[in-house]
């Protein structure tokens, strides 16, 4: 569980699925079906970490669910997803 990959995929409905997989084993460590938002991303990630522990690294695309856009970055400097972990 050294590298987790997270990605959203739109379903045939208006909903999306988020899958978090371990890159080495392709084991699905977390998933959810709902709107593709940062809070939903964090919810699934927190549940996966509670079940499997924290990975060494995480890989994502540059989607708005993971990174602040330029306007948000200028005002707040960092997205919720990018904030450092708290012990």
C-alpha positions as CSV (number, residue, x, y, z in Angstrom):
1,X,0.0,0.0,0.0
2,X,2.7,2.4,-0.9
3,X,0.9,4.3,-3.8
4,X,-2.9,4.8,-4.1
5,X,-4.5,6.1,-7.3
6,X,-7.7,8.1,-7.1
7,X,-10.0,8.9,-10.1
8,X,-13.6,9.9,-10.8
9,X,-15.6,8.4,-13.7
10,X,-19.0,9.6,-14.9
11,X,-21.7,6.9,-15.0
12,X,-24.6,6.8,-17.4
13,X,-26.6,8.7,-14.8
14,X,-25.7,12.2,-13.5
15,X,-23.6,10.5,-10.8
16,X,-19.9,9.7,-10.7
17,X,-17.9,6.9,-9.1
18,X,-14.7,7.5,-7.2
19,X,-12.3,4.5,-7.0
20,X,-9.2,4.5,-4.9
21,X,-6.9,1.6,-5.8
22,X,-3.6,0.4,-4.7
23,X,-1.3,0.7,-7.7
24,X,0.8,-2.5,-7.0
25,X,-2.1,-4.9,-6.3
26,X,-5.0,-3.1,-8.1
27,X,-6.9,-3.8,-4.9
28,X,-9.8,-1.3,-4.4
29,X,-9.3,0.3,-1.1
30,X,-12.2,2.7,-1.3
31,X,-15.1,3.8,-3.6
32,X,-18.3,5.8,-3.6
33,X,-21.0,6.8,-6.0
34,X,-22.2,10.5,-5.8
35,X,-21.4,14.0,-7.1
36,X,-17.7,14.5,-7.9
37,X,-16.8,17.0,-5.2
38,X,-13.8,17.6,-2.9
39,X,-15.9,16.8,0.3
40,X,-17.0,13.5,-1.2
41,X,-13.4,12.7,-2.3
42,X,-12.2,13.4,1.3
43,X,-15.0,11.3,2.8
44,X,-14.0,8.2,0.7
45,X,-10.3,8.8,1.3
46,X,-10.7,9.1,5.1
47,X,-12.7,5.9,5.2
48,X,-10.0,4.1,3.1
49,X,-7.3,5.3,5.4
50,X,-9.3,4.1,8.5
51,X,-9.6,0.6,7.0
52,X,-6.1,0.2,5.4
53,X,-3.8,2.8,6.9
54,X,-2.3,5.8,5.2
55,X,-0.4,5.2,1.9
56,X,3.1,6.6,1.4
57,X,2.0,8.5,-1.8
58,X,-1.2,9.3,-3.7
59,X,-1.7,9.8,-7.4
60,X,-4.5,11.8,-9.0
61,X,-5.2,13.8,-12.1
62,X,-5.4,17.6,-11.8
63,X,-9.2,17.6,-11.4
64,X,-11.0,20.3,-9.4
65,X,-12.0,17.6,-6.8
66,X,-8.3,17.3,-5.9
67,X,-6.7,20.8,-6.6
68,X,-7.8,24.4,-6.2
69,X,-8.3,26.3,-9.4
70,X,-6.4,29.5,-10.0
71,X,-9.0,31.7,-8.3
72,X,-9.2,29.6,-5.2
73,X,-5.4,29.1,-5.1
74,X,-4.8,32.9,-5.2
75,X,-7.2,33.4,-2.3
76,X,-6.7,30.4,-0.1
77,X,-3.3,29.1,-1.4
78,X,-4.2,25.4,-1.1
79,X,-7.2,23.1,-1.6
80,X,-8.7,20.9,1.2
81,X,-7.3,17.8,-0.4
82,X,-3.7,19.3,-0.5
83,X,-3.6,20.3,3.2
84,X,-1.0,18.4,5.2
85,X,-2.1,15.5,7.3
86,X,-2.6,16.1,11.0
87,X,-1.2,13.5,13.5
